[in-house]
Amino acid sequence: MDDDTYLTVFGQYVLSPRIFELLHESIEHNIRESGEFQLTPCLDKLRQEEGFTGYVVNGRCYDLGVPDAYLKTLKNFGKK
């Protein structure tokens, strides 16, 4: 994969119970990013320990968590 290529995670997860231990460790040690406990670092640690299987989808990705990007998504889908 090229250095300027990024992957995203969305949809559903099927994870081992270890994820709950990792989340508990984050909470217990008050490990936060942007003031919040985050799932992503725990997922990365789980990936390092147990590995992951994923599916790369060819297509576009839209950020629905930011109002301007959400509006752009609606406009793009309206063109189809």
N, C-alpha and C positions, 0 to 999 in steps of 0.2 A: 504494500500500500504506500502511496506517495506521502511525503511528510506533511503536505498541506491538505490531506484528506482526513475527515473526521467521521466517526460513526456515532449513531445515536441509539438510545435504548428507549423503546416504547412498547406498549402492549402489555402482555401478561408475563409473569415470571413463574417458573416452577423451580423452587429453591430447596436446598436441604435445610433441616432444622438448625444447622450451624448459624444461619443468618441471624437468628434471635439471640444467640450468644454474642455475636459481634455487635449487634445493636445494643445489647445490655452493657457491653464493655464501653461503648461510646458514651452511653448515658452515665454509667458509673464513674467514668473518668472525666465527665463534662467536656467531651470533645465535640466542638461545634464549628460549623462554617457559616458565616454570615448570621451568627446568632442562633442558628438552628441545628438540631441533630439531623444528620444527613444519612440517607440510605446509600448513596453512591459510593462513599469510601468503604462502607461495609461490603457492598457488592464487589468492589475491586479486591478487597482482601479475600473474600470467598472465592473469587476467580483465581487468585494466585494459589490458594490452598487446594481447591478442588477442580478448577477448570470450568469452562462454560461452553455451551454449544449455542450458536445463534444462526440466524438466517439473514443474509444481506439482501435487502429489497432494492431493486432498481426503481428510482422514482424521486420525487421531490419530498422535502421535509419542511414542515411549517411549525413555527413556535407558537403554540396557542396560549402560552402563559404570559405574553406581553401584548397589551392592547393594540399597539400599532401593527405588530406582526399578525395578530388575529384578524384584524381588518383586512390586511393584505391577503390572507388566506381566503377570506370570504369573497373578496374581489376576484381572485384567481379561479376559484371554483365556480363563480358566477359566469365566467367566460366560456366554460366547457359545455 
